[in-house]
Each structure stands twice: as structure tokens, then as C-alpha cells.
């Protein structure tokens, strides 16, 4: 399960929220999250594959040229995982940093919380 959790956290960051192609992102969403996934960030809480897809699309539309990268290894405890990340223009200082915390159920992310980190 440890390897799967690391795969899920990487997929969440890169294949979903970092993927600009909507069709590839949709495939990744269905592979990464439970159908009833609940995603919460400082702005709102949304539920389901379609809502996560819209959330990622909106974020990427508002930040052309920006990319996500991991800011450390995946940490885990039982069915919880944590991954710090940064977002900004590649090769430059990040514009924002955050931490994703995920609850895994049935080999998929069932709950996801994003916490923004202010320096």
C-alpha cells in the first residue's frame, strides 16, 4: 500500500492538478480518486470527479506557464498521506507553497485537503 499511496500523491499533484490536457486529466482523476472524493482548500469544498476536474482546470487557467513540483517526499501514516508542493514558473522561485493531505480508501484518494503555506 505504501507504493500506491506515493503513486496517488504524485498523480494528484502532477497528473491531475498539473495536467493541462483535459482528456489526460480526466483519465488520471478516475484512476486517482474515489467517485465521491471530497476536496477542500481555503476557497471551498467540492465533491466528485467532475468538481475536481473543474477545480484543476480553473487553477491552471488562472496560472498559465506555472507548474507544480513536489517540495519533499510523501509522508504517510496508515491511510493518510501528506505531500508538500510548490507552484510557479519553472526555474523560478515558487509563487505559492502548500501541503496536500489525503485520506486513502480502496486504493484511491477519498478525501483531500490543501493547506496553503504562507512564508
C-alpha positions as CSV (number, residue, x, y, z in Angstrom):
1,X,0.0,0.0,0.0
2,X,2.9,2.4,0.7
3,X,3.9,2.4,-3.0
4,X,0.3,3.0,-4.1
5,X,-0.1,6.0,-1.7
6,X,3.1,7.5,-3.1
7,X,1.7,7.0,-6.7
8,X,-1.6,8.6,-5.7
9,X,0.0,11.7,-4.2
10,X,2.2,12.1,-7.2
11,X,-0.8,11.6,-9.5
12,X,-2.8,14.2,-7.6
13,X,0.0,16.7,-7.9
14,X,1.2,16.1,-11.5
15,X,-1.4,14.1,-13.4
16,X,-4.4,15.9,-12.1
17,X,-3.6,19.4,-10.8
18,X,-0.6,19.8,-13.1
19,X,-2.1,18.3,-16.2
20,X,-3.2,20.9,-18.8
21,X,-4.8,18.4,-21.2
22,X,-8.4,17.9,-20.0
23,X,-8.7,14.4,-21.5
24,X,-5.5,13.1,-19.9
25,X,-6.5,14.8,-16.6
26,X,-9.9,13.0,-16.7
27,X,-8.3,9.6,-17.0
28,X,-6.0,10.5,-14.1
29,X,-8.9,11.6,-12.0
30,X,-10.7,8.4,-12.4
31,X,-7.6,6.4,-11.5
32,X,-6.6,8.6,-8.6
33,X,-9.8,9.4,-6.6
34,X,-12.9,7.6,-5.4
35,X,-16.0,8.6,-7.4
36,X,-17.3,10.5,-4.3
37,X,-14.0,12.2,-3.5
38,X,-14.2,15.3,-1.3
39,X,-11.7,18.1,-2.0
40,X,-11.2,21.1,0.4
41,X,-9.0,24.1,0.0
42,X,-9.1,27.6,1.6
43,X,-11.7,28.7,-1.0
44,X,-14.3,25.9,-1.0
45,X,-15.1,22.2,-0.6
46,X,-16.2,20.2,-3.7
47,X,-17.2,16.6,-4.2
48,X,-16.9,14.2,-7.1
49,X,-14.8,13.7,-10.2
50,X,-16.4,16.5,-12.2
51,X,-15.9,19.0,-9.5
52,X,-12.2,18.1,-9.1
53,X,-11.8,18.4,-12.8
54,X,-13.3,21.9,-12.8
55,X,-11.2,22.9,-9.9
56,X,-7.9,21.8,-11.6
57,X,-8.9,23.4,-14.8
58,X,-9.8,26.7,-13.1
59,X,-6.5,26.8,-11.3
60,X,-4.4,26.1,-14.4
61,X,-6.4,28.6,-16.5
62,X,-5.5,31.2,-13.9
63,X,-1.8,30.5,-13.9
64,X,-0.5,29.9,-17.5
65,X,3.1,28.8,-17.6
66,X,3.1,27.7,-13.9
67,X,3.9,24.2,-12.9
68,X,3.6,22.1,-9.7
69,X,6.6,20.3,-8.1
70,X,7.0,18.3,-5.0
71,X,8.7,20.0,-2.1
72,X,9.9,16.9,-0.3
73,X,8.9,13.3,0.0
74,X,5.5,11.8,0.6
75,X,4.9,11.2,4.3
76,X,2.3,8.7,5.4
77,X,0.6,7.3,8.5
78,X,-1.7,4.4,7.9
79,X,-4.2,5.6,5.3
80,X,-3.2,9.3,5.5
81,X,-0.6,10.8,3.2
82,X,1.0,14.3,3.1
83,X,2.9,15.9,0.3
84,X,4.4,19.4,0.4
85,X,4.4,21.2,-3.0
86,X,5.3,24.4,-4.7
87,X,3.7,26.2,-7.7
88,X,5.1,28.8,-10.0
89,X,7.1,29.4,-13.2
90,X,9.6,26.6,-13.8
91,X,13.1,27.6,-12.8
92,X,12.0,30.5,-10.6
93,X,11.0,30.9,-7.0
94,X,7.5,29.5,-6.3
95,X,4.6,31.9,-6.1
96,X,2.8,29.7,-3.6
97,X,3.6,26.7,-1.5
98,X,1.2,24.2,0.1
99,X,0.6,20.8,1.6
100,X,-1.8,18.2,0.4
101,X,-3.2,15.8,3.0
102,X,-5.1,12.8,1.6
103,X,-7.1,10.0,3.1
104,X,-6.9,6.8,1.0
105,X,-9.7,4.3,0.8
106,X,-9.9,1.3,-1.6
107,X,-6.6,2.3,-3.2
108,X,-7.9,5.8,-4.2
109,X,-7.9,9.2,-2.6
110,X,-11.3,9.7,-0.8
111,X,-10.6,13.0,0.9
112,X,-8.1,15.7,0.0
113,X,-7.3,18.8,1.9
114,X,-5.0,21.5,0.5
115,X,-3.3,23.8,3.1
116,X,-1.6,26.9,1.7
117,X,1.7,27.8,3.4
118,X,2.5,31.5,3.9
119,X,6.1,32.4,4.4
